[in-house]
Structure formats: structure tokens, C-alpha cells
Amino acid sequence: MKITEQALEKAYVIVLSGQLDSDTSRKLEDVLCPRMEASQDVVVDMCDVAYVSSAGLRIFLKAAKIARAASHRLVLAGLAPQVKEVFDISGFTNIFRIAPDVPAALRTLG
């Protein structure tokens, strides 16, 4: 899992690349959760993520709880069909704002 970060005018963008599983989820947790506490709006670009396990889903759920408690917003962008299917099956598409790409995610934030 490769993680890069970029501060934009409207939001903080975290770009993920690779697989998000039990071996890599801790790395995401160490970046995403503190960022959710510190930044009002965060977009996670997942266009280069081919796989998300339950360990990865747990990190997103934790980040969503942090965002909600801090009145911050989290938008996921660019989910590949196989990743979106995991989010659909787990019910996570009802929890998260999901956009087709980063520009669309930024537009949802206003």
C-alpha cells in the first residue's frame, strides 16, 4: 500500500495505491485517523486500490466515526467495481459519501 497526501484549497486528499488488507490497514489508520481529526474535509482517492478486506473497512469505519464526532466530512473517490461491490455488500455505501473521482468529490464538499 502506497499512501500520498496533498493539501488542496477545498480539502485534504489522501491517495491510496495497492491492496488494503490486514497487512496494510495499520499504515492507513496511522495516516487517515489523525487527518480526520485535524482536517475539516478529507477525500480518499481509491482509484488505484484493487482490493479492500474487512481490516480496511474497519479503518474507514473508524475514520467515519472520528469525522462525525468532529463535524468533519469524509468522501471516498474512485472506487473500482470490485471494491465498490465490497462496500455495497457490507452496507458501507450507505455510510459514506462516494464520488466517481476526486473532482466530483471536491464538488460534493462545495
N, C-alpha and C positions, 0 to 999 in steps of 0.2 A: 504494500500500500504506500503510495506516494501522496503526500499532502502538501499543497502550496496554499499560501494565503495572500490576499490582496485587499487593501482598504480602498473602497471607492467612495465617491461623494454620498451616494444613497445608502450603501450597505457595506458590510464586510463580507467578502466572498472567500469561501474555502473550497478549493478544487481537489477532488479525490480522484485517484487513478489506481486501478488494480482490483483486488478482491478484498472485501470487508468480511472477515471471519474471526474466529476466536483468537487467531494469532496476531491479527492486525487491529482489532477493535480497541484495544487499550491505547494505541497510538492516536486513534481518532478521538477517544474520550479525553486524552490529555490536551488536545487542541480545541475541540468543539465546546466542551462544557465550560471552561473558563471564558471562552469567547462569547458564549451565550450570556454569561453574567455581565460581561464588560460592554458588549455592543448591543445597541437597540435593535438593529436589523441585521440578520445573518442569512446569506444564501449559501447553500451547499450545492456545488456543481458536481453532479454524479455521472456526467455523460461518458466518462471513461471507467465506470465501475461495472464489472461484468457479473458480480456475484455478491449477495448480502446474506449472511447467515443470521440466525437468531441472536447471536452475540452482537452483531452490528445493529440489528433492530433495537436491542436493549439500549445501546448508546444513543440512538435517535430519540427513543422514548425519554431517556434521562434528560437530554438536551431540551426536549419539548416541555418537560416539567419545569426546568430552570427558566426557560423563556416565559412560560405562563406566569410563574411566580414573580418575575421581574418586569412583567408587562412588555417584554421584548417579542420580536417576531422572527420566526424561522421559516424559510422557504427552501424546499428541495427542488432542484432543477435537473432536467436531462436524464431522467431515469430510463435506462434501456428496457425493452419489453420484458425480458426475463426478470429484471429487478422490480419493475412495476408490478408484475404478477405476484411476487413475494409480498409486496406492500398491500396489494388487493386482498390476497388470501388471509393475511394477518390482520386485516382491518385498519392498517396504518394509513391508507388513503383517506380515511375519514378523520384522522387526527392531524395530518399535515397539509399545509398548502403545497401543492406540487405544480410546477410550471414546466413547459416543454424545454426551456433553455434559460440561460442567465438573463438575457434581455427581458424576456417575459416575466421572470421572477422579480426583476427590479421594477417593472411596471406595476406588478401587484402590490408592491410596497409603497407606490405613489411617488 
